């Protein structure tokens, strides 16, 4: 029996006309090493997806490029037919090469193919939300997204996509996308140590647009901070728990999608994100990325 979503840390947020739990689940880690190939433990991967939904999570983030196709196939096998409340968010704009790279693929024909590939692998008639991945493996690039986002907007008008977002986007690209079609979320790299989107997050919150932080592979492992360690020690929690809790308390429009291939770790992440942080803790943590 599902846990009510209001019992998950952070409550819920509206993505357009869709309500999702602010604590979601990112499926990227379900694929094999370097997000290529099948998982070492397929049964475990299916179990963590079912556990996520069983715990009340209604926001799963994926991409047909993960594996490629692996995570979408696992989601379909574990959860189809999908619960009415579940929203699956996917991403287009990059593919995988034989070396495990992520070359951009944002020509109109590329995007149309990726959207149809996601529809097929997830066994859906329409995708709840599609994020356009911008930039490259080195980070954001100030290129115009007009042609690519316009292609997705047309697929939305055709009924194949319900809502649109952008990922790895500059502030100018967010504004450009919003001039073409409604944007319900921005998915960028952001955490305690990478605070370049602080102003953007606040502006999006004022406009009712979600901000979904993603992290480099390894999560917060590279984040070495005496302040984070001190707050974690005072709280009797792990640094990862503190980092997740800080994100949820940073702004009401921040949605979390931490990934894991372990049901035990999933429960730890949920508990950690609900960690109460004092004003003193928040002040100390806010100084990390300044």
N, C-alpha and C positions, 0 to 999 in steps of 0.2 A: 504494500500500500504506500502511495507517495506521501512524502512529507509535505505539508502545505508550504508554498513558496515563501510565505511571509516569515517562516521560521529560518530561512536562509539569511545570512548576513547581508545587509544592505537593502532588503526588500525588492521592489520591482521598478522598472523604467519602461516608458512607452517608446517603442521604435515605430514612429508613424502610428498606425492603428493596431500595432502588435505590442502586447505587454510581455516583457521577459524578466526573468530574475536578474538582478544586478550581478549576482555570482553565477557565472556561466562555466562552460567547460570547453577548452581548446583541444581538438583531436589530433593536432600535429604529431605529438609524441607517440601515437599509436602505431605509426609506420616503423620500419626498421631503422638501423643506424643512418644518420644524416638524412632522415626523412625519405629513405629509399627502400623499396622492397617491403616484404611482409614482416609483421612483428614476430619476435622469437616465441611469444606466448599468445597465440591467437585466441584461445579460450579466455585468457586473462584480459585481453583487449576488449572482447565482447562483454565481459563481466563488468568492466569499469564503465562502459557506456550505459549498461542497464542500471548500474548503481547510481550513476549521475541522475538519470531520469527518476529512479526510485526515490532519491533524496529530494526531489522537487525542482531540480534544475530544468529550466525551459529554454535555455540559450546554448546551442552547441555551435562552435565555430570550426569550419573545415575548409578544404579546397581539393579539387580533383587533382591538383599538382602534388599533393602529399602522397608519396608512394612511388609513382603517381597512381591514382585511383584507389589506393589501398584504404585510406581512412573513410572515404565515401562508401566503399563496399562493406567495410566493417559496420558503419552506422546503419546502412540498409539492413544488413543481416541481423544486427542486434535489436533494432528498434522498429522496423517496418512491419505492419502499418503503424505510422507514427501517432503518438498521442496528440489529441487536438490542440493541446496547449504548447507543444514543442515547436520551437522556431530554429531552423537550421540556416546558419549564415555561411555563405561560401565566398570565395575570392577568385577573381580572374585577372589576367594581365601578365602572367608569367607562366612558363612551362618548365619542365625538367629536361636536361640534356644527359647524355650517356655518362658524363663525368660527375653528375650530381649537382650541376649548377642550376641557376634560376634565370635563364635568359628571358628578357622581356618579350611579350607576345601581345601587342596591343593594336594591331591592325584590325579593321572591322571584321574581316573573315576569321582572324584568330579568335576574337572575342565571341563571335557567334558560335564558333565550334566549341569553345570552352563552356559556354552556357549550356549548349545542348549536351555536352559530355557530362556536366554536373547533373542535369536533369535525368539523364539515363542512369548514371551510376547510383544516384540517390533514389531513383524510381519516384520522381515527382513530376507533376504537370506544370508547376510553377515554383520558382525559387523564392523563398521568403525575403531574402536580402542578399544582394551581390555587392561586394566591395571591389572597386577597381584598384588593383595594385599598381602603384606608380614607382618611379625611380628605378634603382637597380640594387645589386648586392652591396654596393658601396654606400647606399643611402638615398636621400631625396635628390631629385633633379628638377630644375625650374621649367620643365617643358610644358607646353600647352597640352591639356587633356581633352580639348574640345571634340576632336574626332572620336576618340575612344569613348568618352563619357556619353557623347551623342549617340553612339551605337548602342550602348546599354540603355539609354533613355528610350530608344526606338523599340528595343526588345521589351522594355517595361510597358510601353503603349500596346504592344502585341499581346500582353498578358502572360509572358514567360517569366517575368520578374515582378515582384510586388514592391520592393523598396531598394534604394540604392545608397551606397556609401563609397568612401574613398579610403585608401590605405597608403601609408608612406608618403603622405601629401604635405606640401608646403601650405602656408596660410593662403597664398595667392591661388593655389590650385583648389583649395576648398571653396574659395569665393567663386572661382570660375565654374566649378561643378554646380554650385548652387544657382548660378545664372542660367544653367541648362535644364536642370531637373531638380526636384526636391532631394535633399541629402538628409538621411536620418542618423548616420553615424560616421565618425572619423576614427580610423584604426591606425595609430602611430606608435613608434617606440617611445616609451615614457616610463620612468620609475623614479625612485628617490634620488638617484644620482644623475638622471638625465631629465632636466626640468625645462627644456627649451620650449615646450608647448604650454607653459603655465597660462599665459594670456589667452591663447587659443581656447584652452579648456573652459576658461571663465566665460568667454564670449559665446561659445557653443552652448554652455549651460543656460545662458540667458535666452537663447533661441530654441531651447528644448531639443538640442541635438546631442546624441550620446557620443562619448569619447571612450574608445576601447584600447587600452594600452597593450602593446605586445613587447616582448623582451627577446634579446638574442638567445640562441640555444644555450641552455644552462641556467635559464631564469635569472635569479639574483646572485648566482654563484660569484660572478666577478665583482660584486658590490662589497668592497672592503671598507668598513666605516666604524670607527670607535663609537660614534654616537648610536648607530644602529645596534651594535653589540651591547652597549650600555642599557639601552631601552629594553632590549630583549631580555637581558639578565634581570633587570628590575621586574619585568612582567612575568618571568618564568616561562618565556616562550622562545621560539626559534626566530632568527633574523628574518626568515621567509614569512613567518606569520605576521611579524610586525610590518614588513614591507607591504603585504597584502592588505592588512588592516588600515595602514596609512592611506593607501590608494582609495579604499572605499570611503574613508572620512575626508579625503582631499576635496571631493566635489560630488554632488548627488548624481551627476550625469556620467560618472565613470563606471563602466561595466568591466568586470574581471573575467578573463578566460584562461586561468592557469591550466596547464595540461599535466597529465600524469598517466602512466599505464598501470597504476596500482590503486585498488579500491581503498586500501588503508591510507595511502597518501592523499587520495581525494578527500576522505573524511578529515584528515589533518589540515588540509588547505581550507576547508569550510570552517572548521573550528578556529583556525588561525585568523582568517579574515574577519571573524566576529570579535576579535580581541579588543576590548575597550582601551583606548589610549587617552591619557590625561592631557590637559592643556600643556603641562610641562613636557610630556613626551612629544607632543606635536611640535612645539617650539624647537625642541632639540633636533627632531628629525627634519624639520623644514630647513635647517641650516646646512644639511648635507649637500644639496645640489645648488646652493647659492654661490 
